Amino acid sequence: MISLSNITLTFPDGDSRVTAIDNASLEVTRGTVTGITGPSGSGKSSLLAVAATLIAPDSGLVSIDGVDVTGMTKVETARLRRETVGVVFQQPNLLPSLTATEQLTVMNELGQRKSRRRHLVVQARAAELLDAVGLSGQRDKRPHQLSGGQRQRINIARALMNDPSVLIVDEPTSALDQERGSAIIDLVLQLTAERETATMLVTHDRSHLPRMHDVLTMTDGRLLRSLSFSQ
Ligand SMILES: Nc1ncnc2c1ncn2[C@@H]1O[C@H](COP(=O)(O)OP(=O)(O)OP(=O)(O)O)[C@@H](O)[C@H]1O
């Protein structure tokens, strides 16, 4: 579970500061998806960055699985992030020279002491995840050999490599047509249920919102529940 309480985040803006998040609170339980929508510049990406522990808020509390992130050192936060948070950015940012499997394994193989056992575990995990996102036949393909939807599936599989309890997804459908976008949302919903992640998903496309467990709208940094969508 992830819980954000009374989060405020500002950025420098000339001589003053702009408020990107204004006293926002939310809680996402495992196995559910909270959709976040709102106009451009309303603070959605900032909220995801705070939830992913990539940015520390000016004030407020972030807690992941009951562990208070506020007050942790940068090293402690980075470790918690690595072990408990998966992030799907809007652009897949895949490395052009790597195969689908390697996109998933590269971070887990880098910097680790070489061990055959560990290598096999990482390879098996990547294979299982590529299968789960419907790409078992594309394991050896490089990004230019894949469609936009397939690249986004790799992006999602990669975020799940470390078996995170929190999944942060930023605009996963923005580069896709309606049908492929809808299939990606279905996949996120399915993986959230199967892997019991607490998922926060930002989308501009309101047609996806009725399928989410909870829907919040951001306006000028403030977060409000959208009762018309919430189940
Ligand atoms: N690194 C930064 N430095 C300064 N201001 C920033 C920074 N990041 C975001 N902002 C400002 O914070 C506010 C919220 O931006 P944010 O990117 O979170 O909005 P958003 O809802 O995700 O927008 P979009 O839908 O266009 O991606 C905006 O006024 C933006 O200009």
The ligand as an SDF file (V2000), in Angstrom:
LIG
                    3D

 31 33  0  0  0  0  0  0  0  0999 V2000
   11.3100   20.6880  -12.4760 N   0  0  0  0  0  0  0  0  0  0  0  0
   10.4530   21.6880  -12.4320 C   0  0  0  0  0  0  0  0  0  0  0  0
   10.8670   22.9650  -12.2210 N   0  0  0  0  0  0  0  0  0  0  0  0
    9.9990   23.9710  -12.1610 C   0  0  0  0  0  0  0  0  0  0  0  0
    8.6520   23.8530  -12.2860 N   0  0  0  0  0  0  0  0  0  0  0  0
    8.1770   22.6100  -12.5100 C   0  0  0  0  0  0  0  0  0  0  0  0
    9.0460   21.4750  -12.6040 C   0  0  0  0  0  0  0  0  0  0  0  0
    8.2700   20.3660  -12.8240 N   0  0  0  0  0  0  0  0  0  0  0  0
    7.0010   20.7980  -12.8750 C   0  0  0  0  0  0  0  0  0  0  0  0
    6.9400   22.1490  -12.6910 N   0  0  0  0  0  0  0  0  0  0  0  0
    5.7120   22.9680  -12.6400 C   0  0  0  0  0  0  0  0  0  0  0  0
    4.8200   22.3440  -11.7240 O   0  0  0  0  0  0  0  0  0  0  0  0
    3.4740   22.3860  -12.2280 C   0  0  0  0  0  0  0  0  0  0  0  0
    2.9500   20.9540  -12.3520 C   0  0  0  0  0  0  0  0  0  0  0  0
    3.6600   20.2870  -13.4020 O   0  0  0  0  0  0  0  0  0  0  0  0
    3.4360   18.7300  -13.7390 P   0  0  0  0  0  0  0  0  0  0  0  0
    4.4220   18.3680  -14.8000 O   0  0  0  0  0  0  0  0  0  0  0  0
    3.4360   17.9700  -12.4980 O   0  0  0  0  0  0  0  0  0  0  0  0
    1.9570   18.7620  -14.3520 O   0  0  0  0  0  0  0  0  0  0  0  0
    1.1690   17.6410  -15.1870 P   0  0  0  0  0  0  0  0  0  0  0  0
   -0.2330   17.6760  -14.6940 O   0  0  0  0  0  0  0  0  0  0  0  0
    1.9010   16.3630  -15.1170 O   0  0  0  0  0  0  0  0  0  0  0  0
    1.2470   18.2170  -16.6690 O   0  0  0  0  0  0  0  0  0  0  0  0
    1.1810   17.3860  -18.0880 P   0  0  0  0  0  0  0  0  0  0  0  0
   -0.1670   16.7410  -18.1320 O   0  0  0  0  0  0  0  0  0  0  0  0
    1.3390   18.4880  -19.1090 O   0  0  0  0  0  0  0  0  0  0  0  0
    2.3220   16.4170  -18.0830 O   0  0  0  0  0  0  0  0  0  0  0  0
    3.5300   23.1580  -13.5330 C   0  0  0  0  0  0  0  0  0  0  0  0
    3.2320   24.5130  -13.2490 O   0  0  0  0  0  0  0  0  0  0  0  0
    4.9740   22.9990  -13.9760 C   0  0  0  0  0  0  0  0  0  0  0  0
    5.3640   24.1070  -14.7590 O   0  0  0  0  0  0  0  0  0  0  0  0
  1  2  1  0
  2  3  1  0
  2  7  2  0
  3  4  2  0
  4  5  1  0
  5  6  2  0
  6  7  1  0
  6 10  1  0
  7  8  1  0
  8  9  2  0
  9 10  1  0
 10 11  1  0
 11 12  1  0
 11 30  1  0
 12 13  1  0
 13 14  1  0
 13 28  1  0
 14 15  1  0
 15 16  1  0
 16 17  2  0
 16 18  1  0
 16 19  1  0
 19 20  1  0
 20 21  2  0
 20 22  1  0
 20 23  1  0
 23 24  1  0
 24 25  2  0
 24 26  1  0
 24 27  1  0
 28 29  1  0
 28 30  1  0
 30 31  1  0
M  END
$$$$
